Every structure is written in structure tokens, then in C-alpha cells.
Amino acid sequence: MISSGIYALTCLTMLLCAVLLLRAYFRVRRRLLLWNGLCFAVLTLTYFFVMLDLMFFRQADLYTWRLSFTSLAMTLLMFGLIWESQ
């Protein structure tokens, strides 16, 4: 019961970070905020899949989906950091 609350709070925290970063991007138009916001949006999907995998679909293995979304999120973040450093 406690772990389901922790998964839900983590997912909501990631969503809040994504919303705040993307809102700041649309206000000041700094591309680094965009890349960070997109990273956190994809991380929200990652933690949503963690919640689905570990709480609801115990017989199905969503590890590959979780890993692919995490890889996409980190790729977005690294691309933004490299792109904006030049």
C-alpha cells in the first residue's frame, strides 16, 4: 500500500516538474528549459509504466518499455545539454 503511494507521488512530482519547466520555457523561450521539460515529461511516462508494471500488471513484463522511455528521456536531456553548450 505504501509503495503504491510512493509510485503515484513520484509520477505526480515528475509531471509537476515537466509542467513547470515547459511553462517557464513558453514564458522566456530558453531552449534548455524545453529539453529539460521534455525529459521530465518522458520520465513521467517512465514512472507511469513503473506503476503499471509493479502494481497492476504483475504477470506482464514492461521492463523493456520502461527502459526505452528512460533512454529516450536521457537522450533528450543529453542532446539539449550538448546543443546548448555550443
Summary of the structure (lengths in Angstrom):
residues: 86
radius of gyration: 14.4
end to end distance: 47.0
largest distance: 47.0
contacts: 247
relative contact order: 0.16
helix: 88%
strand: 0%
